[in-house]
C-alpha cells in the first residue's frame, strides 16, 4: 500500500499537551498523516484546532460520533485508517467502543480506561472485530529499553530474582489543582481520573516497563497509598511490594510529591548471573552488571549495529552520542503500529519487530494492576492478586 496511514484524533485540541506530543510523534517517520479530528467537546474549539493544523473544514468534526459516522462513509484510502484517542481517562472507553464498532483501528493514551470492567469489555471487542489496538506506554519505545528486554529474553541475566521500578515526580507537591491547572485538575478528580491518581497516571508506566523488560507478570501486590497534599480525594504517593509469577520479587514506588523530581522513571533488574539499570532521564545509557566482572555501559546509536539487538537498533534514528529522546520513543510506538497496520490492510502478516508495541492486553494488565493496588491499600496494604 503506497500511501501513509491516515489518522484521526479525538481530543488534543488547542492548549492540550499530550495531543501535541501524539501528533509530533506520529509524524516523525513519515508513515502517518493527520486527516481529520474531533479535537474538543466544544464544536467551535474543535473547528479552531483543526484550522490550526490546516485540515479541511469538512474533516473537522463537532463530536467523535459525527466523525466516525462520516469517515465510515468515505472510501478506503480517503477515510481515516485509525483514530488516536488523547482524552482524559473517563472518555477513553466510550470513544474506543464507538471507534471499534465503526470498524476503525485504535491508538489510545494510557491508562487504558476508567476501570477494569471497561478494559475487559474493550479487549473482548478488539478480539471480536479483529482490529489493531495500541496503547501509548511510550517508554517501551526507547532503544535501550528494548536492549534490556533482549538481554533478559536471551537469558544473559539468568533467572530473574528481583525488580525495582520507580517513578518519582514533584509537580503535585502543592495543591496545583486549586490554581485551575487543567492537567492537575482532572488527574486528581476521581470522577475523571478513576480510582487512582498517582498509580493510574505514572505507576502504570513503571508496572508496564517492569513486565515488558522481564517478560514476567506481576501476580500479587501489597500497596500503601498516601495523600499528602490538602484535601485531595486520590493518592499522590504510592509504595508497593510485588510478587511476580515464577518467583521473582520486586518493589514499585510512584510519587508526585517528591519535590524537584521531574520524570525520574528508572528500573533495576537482578538475575542469577547479572543485572541491568536504566534511567529515563539518561535514556541512551544501559548499565549491565555481572556476577564475576566489572559493569558494562551500553549506549544507543544507529552505528552500533554490531552490539545492539535488532529491536534496539531499529528504534535508533541517530548516530551514537545524539539523544534518542521522549518524542522518538513515542514515535517508535506509532511507527511499529503503522507498519503493522499497513501489513494488515495489505493482507500480509506483520513482522515480530513491527508488532513490538503495547497492546490491549497490556492495557488490561495496567487496569488490573491499578485495581489491585487500590484494593490492597484500602485493606491496609493486604496482599492482593492481580486478576486481568
C-alpha positions in Angstrom: 0.0 0.0 0.0 1.9 3.0 -1.3 0.5 5.7 0.9 0.7 7.0 4.5 -1.6 5.6 7.2 -4.4 8.1 7.7 -5.0 9.2 11.3 -8.0 10.8 13.0 -7.8 12.3 16.5 -10.2 12.6 19.4 -9.2 15.2 21.9 -5.9 17.0 21.9 -7.1 20.5 20.8 -5.7 23.9 21.4 -3.6 24.0 24.6 -3.5 20.2 25.2 -0.1 18.9 26.0 -0.5 15.3 25.1 -2.3 15.8 21.9 0.7 17.8 20.6 3.0 15.0 21.6 1.0 12.4 19.8 0.8 14.5 16.6 4.6 15.1 16.6 5.4 11.5 17.3 3.1 10.2 14.6 4.7 12.5 12.0 8.4 11.7 12.7 8.8 8.7 10.5 6.6 9.9 7.6 4.4 6.8 8.0 1.3 8.7 9.2 -0.7 11.8 8.3 -3.4 13.5 10.3 -6.5 13.8 8.1 -9.4 14.5 10.5 -10.3 15.1 14.1 -12.9 15.9 16.8 -10.4 17.8 18.9 -12.8 19.1 21.6 -16.2 18.5 23.2 -16.8 22.2 22.2 -17.5 22.1 18.4 -16.2 25.6 17.9 -13.0 24.9 19.7 -12.6 21.7 17.6 -13.0 23.7 14.4 -10.4 26.3 15.6 -8.0 23.5 16.4 -8.4 21.9 13.0 -7.7 25.2 11.4 -4.5 25.5 13.4 -3.3 22.3 11.7 -4.6 23.2 8.2 -7.2 20.4 8.0 -10.0 20.8 5.5 -13.0 22.3 7.3 -15.3 19.4 6.3 -12.9 16.9 8.1 -13.0 18.7 11.4 -16.0 17.4 13.4 -18.0 18.6 16.4 -18.1 15.2 18.1 -16.4 11.8 17.8 -19.7 10.2 17.0 -20.1 12.5 14.0 -16.5 11.8 12.9 -16.9 8.0 13.0 -20.2 8.1 11.1 -19.0 10.4 8.4 -15.5 8.9 8.0 -17.0 5.4 7.6 -18.9 6.7 4.6 -15.7 7.6 2.8 -13.9 5.2 0.5 -10.8 3.3 1.8 -7.7 5.3 1.2 -9.6 8.6 1.8 -11.2 7.9 5.2 -9.1 7.6 8.3 -7.5 4.2 8.9 -7.2 4.6 12.7 -8.0 7.0 15.5 -5.7 8.4 18.2 -7.5 8.9 21.5 -6.0 11.6 23.7 -8.8 12.5 26.1 -8.9 12.3 29.9 -9.3 8.7 31.3 -13.1 8.8 31.7 -13.6 9.4 28.0 -11.3 6.6 26.8 -14.0 3.8 26.9 -16.9 5.5 25.0 -14.5 6.7 22.2 -12.7 3.3 22.0 -16.0 1.5 21.9 -17.5 3.7 19.2 -14.4 3.5 17.1 -14.1 -0.2 17.2 -17.8 -0.7 16.5 -17.4 1.6 13.5 -14.5 -0.6 12.2 -11.6 1.7 13.0 -8.3 0.6 14.5 -7.3 2.4 17.7 -4.3 4.1 19.3 -5.2 5.2 22.9 -3.4 7.1 25.6 -2.9 5.3 28.9 -4.2 4.2 31.3 -6.5 2.3 29.0 -9.8 3.0 30.8 -11.6 4.4 33.8 -11.8 1.0 35.4 -11.1 -2.7 34.8 -14.6 -3.6 33.7 -14.3 -1.2 30.8 -10.9 -2.5 29.8 -12.1 -6.1 29.7 -15.1 -5.1 27.5 -12.8 -3.3 25.1 -10.4 -6.3 25.0 -13.3 -8.5 24.0 -14.4 -6.0 21.3 -10.9 -5.8 19.8 -10.8 -9.6 19.6 -14.3 -9.8 18.1 -13.6 -7.2 15.5 -10.1 -8.3 14.6 -8.7 -4.8 14.8 -5.4 -3.4 16.0 -5.2 -1.6 19.3 -2.1 0.2 20.6 -1.6 1.7 24.0 0.9 4.5 24.3 3.2 3.2 27.0 5.8 5.2 25.2 8.8 4.3 27.4 8.9 0.9 25.8 9.9 2.7 22.6 13.4 3.7 23.9 16.2 1.8 22.2 17.9 0.8 25.5 14.7 -0.5 27.0 14.4 -2.8 24.0 18.1 -3.8 24.5 17.3 -4.5 28.2 14.4 -6.7 27.2 16.6 -8.6 24.7 19.2 -9.2 27.4 16.6 -10.8 29.7 14.8 -12.8 26.9 18.1 -14.2 25.7 18.9 -15.5 29.2 22.0 -13.4 29.7 20.9 -12.3 33.2 19.8 -15.8 34.2 16.6 -16.4 36.1 15.2 -13.1 37.3 15.2 -12.6 41.1 14.3 -9.0 41.8 12.9 -6.0 40.0 13.0 -2.4 41.4 10.9 0.1 39.5 10.5 3.8 40.5 8.7 6.8 39.0 9.2 10.0 41.2 7.7 13.3 40.2 7.3 16.5 42.1 4.7 18.5 40.2 1.9 17.8 42.6 3.8 18.7 45.7 1.4 21.7 46.2 -2.4 21.8 45.6 -1.9 22.8 41.9 -5.4 21.8 41.0 -6.8 24.6 43.1 -5.0 27.1 40.8 -7.1 25.9 37.8 -4.2 24.0 36.3 -6.0 21.8 33.8 -3.7 18.7 33.9 -3.7 18.7 37.7 -7.5 19.3 37.9 -8.6 16.2 36.1 -5.9 13.8 37.3 -6.8 14.5 40.9 -10.5 14.2 40.3 -11.9 10.6 40.8 -14.8 11.4 38.5 -12.5 11.9 35.6 -9.3 10.0 36.5 -10.8 6.9 38.1 -9.9 5.3 41.4 -6.2 6.3 41.4 -4.2 9.4 40.7 -0.5 8.6 41.2 -0.6 4.8 40.3 -3.1 5.4 37.5 -1.0 8.2 36.0 2.6 7.1 36.4 2.6 3.9 38.4 1.2 2.0 35.4 4.3 3.2 33.4 6.6 1.6 36.0 4.4 -1.6 36.0 4.4 -1.8 32.2 8.1 -1.3 32.0 8.8 -4.0 34.6 6.6 -6.5 32.7 7.9 -5.5 29.3 11.6 -5.8 30.1 11.4 -9.0 32.2 8.6 -10.8 30.3 7.2 -11.7 33.8 3.7 -10.9 35.1 3.1 -9.3 38.5 0.9 -11.8 40.4 0.3 -10.1 43.7 0.7 -6.6 45.1 0.9 -5.1 48.6 0.3 -1.4 48.3 0.2 1.6 50.6 -1.4 4.8 49.3 -0.8 8.2 50.9 -2.4 11.6 50.2 0.0 14.3 51.5 -1.5 17.4 49.9 -4.6 19.3 51.0 -8.0 17.7 50.6 -7.2 15.5 47.6 -9.5 12.6 47.2 -6.9 10.4 45.5 -3.4 9.4 46.4 -0.3 11.4 45.4 2.2 8.8 46.6 2.3 5.0 46.5 4.7 2.3 47.6 4.2 -1.3 46.6 5.7 -4.7 47.2 5.5 -7.1 44.2 5.4 -10.8 43.7 5.9 -12.0 40.1 4.8 -15.2 38.6 7.8 -17.6 38.6 9.1 -16.4 42.0 10.8 -13.1 41.4 10.2 -10.3 43.9 10.1 -6.6 43.5 9.2 -3.1 44.7 7.5 -0.3 42.8 7.2 3.3 44.0 5.4 6.1 42.4 5.3 9.6 43.7 4.0 13.0 42.5 5.1 14.9 45.7 8.8 14.3 45.5 10.0 17.9 45.3 12.4 18.7 42.4 11.9 15.3 40.7 10.9 15.6 37.1 10.2 12.3 35.3 12.6 10.1 37.1 11.4 6.7 35.8 14.0 4.1 36.4 14.3 0.4 36.7 16.8 -2.2 38.0 16.6 -5.9 37.2 18.7 -8.5 39.0 19.1 -12.1 37.8 21.2 -15.0 38.9 24.0 -14.1 36.5 23.8 -10.3 36.4 21.6 -7.3 36.3 20.8 -4.1 34.5 20.0 -0.4 35.3 18.1 2.1 33.1 17.0 5.6 33.8 14.6 7.6 31.6 16.3 10.9 32.2 19.5 9.4 30.7 17.9 7.2 28.1 20.9 6.4 25.9 22.7 4.5 28.6 22.0 1.0 29.8 24.2 -0.4 32.6 24.8 -4.1 32.6 26.2 -5.8 35.7 27.9 -9.2 36.1 28.5 -11.6 39.0 32.2 -12.0 38.1 33.4 -8.9 36.2 33.1 -5.1 36.2 29.9 -3.5 35.0 29.5 -2.6 31.3 28.0 0.6 29.9 25.9 0.1 26.7 25.0 3.1 24.6 22.3 3.7 22.0 23.3 4.8 18.5 22.5 3.9 14.9 26.1 3.0 14.2 26.2 0.3 16.9 24.8 -2.4 14.7 27.4 -4.9 16.0 26.3 -4.6 19.6 22.6 -3.9 19.8 19.6 -6.2 19.3 17.6 -5.8 16.1 14.7 -4.2 18.1 17.0 -1.7 19.8 18.9 -0.9 16.6 15.6 -0.5 14.8 14.5 2.0 17.4 17.6 4.2 16.8 17.5 7.2 14.4 20.7 9.0 15.2 24.4 8.2 15.5 25.9 7.5 18.9 26.1 10.5 21.1 22.9 12.1 20.0 20.0 11.6 22.4 17.2 9.2 21.4 14.6 11.1 23.4 11.0 11.2 24.6 9.4 12.1 21.2 11.5 9.5 19.4 10.4 6.8 21.9 6.8 7.8 21.5 7.3 7.8 17.7 8.5 4.2 17.8 5.1 3.1 19.1 3.4 4.9 16.3 5.9 3.6 13.7 5.5 0.0 14.6 1.8 0.3 14.8 1.6 2.0 11.4 3.7 -0.7 9.8 1.7 -3.5 11.4 -1.5 -1.8 10.2 -0.1 -1.4 6.7 0.6 -5.2 6.6 -2.9 -5.9 7.9 -4.5 -3.7 5.2 -2.4 -5.4 2.6 -3.5 -8.8 3.9 0.0 -9.8 4.9 1.4 -10.9 8.3 3.2 -8.3 10.3 6.8 -8.9 11.4 7.7 -9.5 15.0 9.5 -6.2 15.2 6.5 -4.3 13.8 4.2 -5.9 16.4 6.5 -4.6 19.2 4.1 -2.1 20.7 1.9 -2.2 23.8 -1.5 -3.8 23.0 -4.9 -4.1 24.5 -3.6 -6.9 26.7 -1.1 -4.6 28.2 -3.9 -2.1 28.8 -6.0 -4.6 30.7 -2.9 -5.6 32.7 -2.4 -2.0 33.7 -6.0 -1.6 34.8 -5.9 -4.8 36.8 -2.7 -3.5 38.5 -4.5 -0.3 39.4 -7.5 -2.1 40.8 -5.3 -4.5 42.8 -3.3 -1.6 44.3 -6.5 0.3 45.2 -8.0 -2.8 46.9 -4.7 -3.5 48.7 -4.3 0.0 50.0 -8.0 0.1 51.2 -7.4 -3.2 53.0 -4.4 -1.9 54.9 -1.7 -3.0 52.5 -3.0 -6.6 52.3 -1.5 -8.8 49.6 -3.9 -8.7 46.6 -3.9 -10.8 43.4 -3.9 -9.1 40.0 -6.9 -10.5 38.1 -6.9 -9.5 34.5 
